[in-house]
Amino acid sequence: RKDLPKINRCYESALRYEPELAGKVSVRFAVIRTGYVKGVHVLENTTGNDGVERCVTRVVSAIRFPRRRTGKSLRFTFPFVFAPQQDR
């Protein structure tokens, strides 16, 4: 959760140049026993914005999870959905 603001900044940064930018970036990655993320792959990018895709990949790659003593790598697929905030 603490890394979600970094993911949001990826989108917000691009939103300044593309005010209507919206979509989803789905990533697949593994977390090894040491807590490091390995093998981040983008499965889908409906935003059409390569900068958002690269930024999300970079942030996910840098996330550190708690170390585990035993077990295999854990694999995750996570969709990050982006949409402009509506003015109230």
C-alpha positions as CSV (number, residue, x, y, z in Angstrom):
1,R,0.0,0.0,0.0
2,K,2.8,2.4,0.8
3,D,3.9,2.2,-2.9
4,L,0.5,3.0,-4.4
5,P,1.1,6.8,-4.3
6,K,4.2,6.2,-6.5
7,I,2.1,4.3,-9.0
8,N,-0.5,7.1,-8.9
9,R,2.3,9.7,-9.6
10,C,3.2,7.7,-12.8
11,Y,-0.3,8.4,-14.0
12,E,-0.7,11.9,-12.7
13,S,2.6,12.9,-14.4
14,A,1.3,11.8,-17.8
15,L,-2.2,13.3,-17.1
16,R,-0.7,16.8,-17.2
17,Y,0.1,16.3,-20.9
18,E,-2.9,14.1,-21.8
19,P,-5.9,15.3,-19.6
20,E,-8.2,12.6,-20.9
21,L,-5.7,9.7,-20.3
22,A,-7.4,6.7,-18.8
23,G,-7.0,2.9,-18.9
24,K,-5.4,0.0,-17.2
25,V,-1.8,-1.3,-16.9
26,S,-1.8,-5.0,-15.8
27,V,1.5,-6.4,-14.6
28,R,2.7,-9.9,-13.7
29,F,5.6,-10.4,-11.3
30,A,7.2,-12.7,-8.9
31,V,8.3,-12.1,-5.3
32,I,11.2,-14.3,-4.2
33,R,11.9,-15.4,-0.6
34,T,14.2,-12.4,0.0
35,G,11.3,-10.1,-0.7
36,Y,12.6,-8.7,-4.0
37,V,10.5,-8.5,-7.1
38,K,11.7,-10.3,-10.2
39,G,10.4,-10.7,-13.7
40,V,8.0,-7.8,-14.0
41,H,6.0,-8.1,-17.3
42,V,3.3,-5.9,-18.6
43,L,0.4,-8.0,-19.8
44,E,-1.9,-5.1,-20.9
45,N,-1.6,-1.4,-21.3
46,T,-4.9,0.2,-22.4
47,T,-3.7,3.7,-21.6
48,G,-1.6,3.7,-24.8
49,N,1.0,5.7,-22.9
50,D,4.4,4.1,-22.9
51,G,5.7,6.4,-20.2
52,V,3.0,5.3,-17.7
53,E,3.9,1.7,-18.6
54,R,7.6,2.2,-18.0
55,C,7.0,4.1,-14.8
56,V,4.6,1.4,-13.3
57,T,7.1,-1.3,-14.2
58,R,10.0,0.6,-12.5
59,V,7.9,1.2,-9.4
60,V,6.7,-2.4,-9.1
61,S,10.3,-3.6,-9.6
62,A,11.5,-1.5,-6.7
63,I,8.8,-2.7,-4.2
64,R,10.2,-4.7,-1.3
65,F,8.0,-7.3,0.4
66,P,8.7,-9.0,3.8
67,R,11.3,-11.7,3.7
68,R,10.1,-15.3,4.0
69,R,12.2,-18.2,5.5
70,T,10.9,-20.9,3.2
71,G,8.8,-21.4,0.1
72,K,8.9,-20.8,-3.6
73,S,8.5,-17.5,-5.4
74,L,5.0,-16.0,-5.2
75,R,3.5,-14.9,-8.5
76,F,1.0,-12.0,-8.8
77,T,-0.9,-10.4,-11.5
78,F,-2.2,-6.9,-10.7
79,P,-4.2,-4.4,-12.7
80,F,-3.6,-0.7,-12.0
81,V,-6.7,1.1,-13.3
82,F,-6.4,4.9,-14.0
83,A,-9.0,7.5,-14.6
84,P,-9.1,11.2,-14.2
85,Q,-10.7,12.6,-11.1
86,Q,-14.0,14.3,-11.7
87,D,-14.2,17.9,-10.4
88,R,-16.9,18.2,-7.7
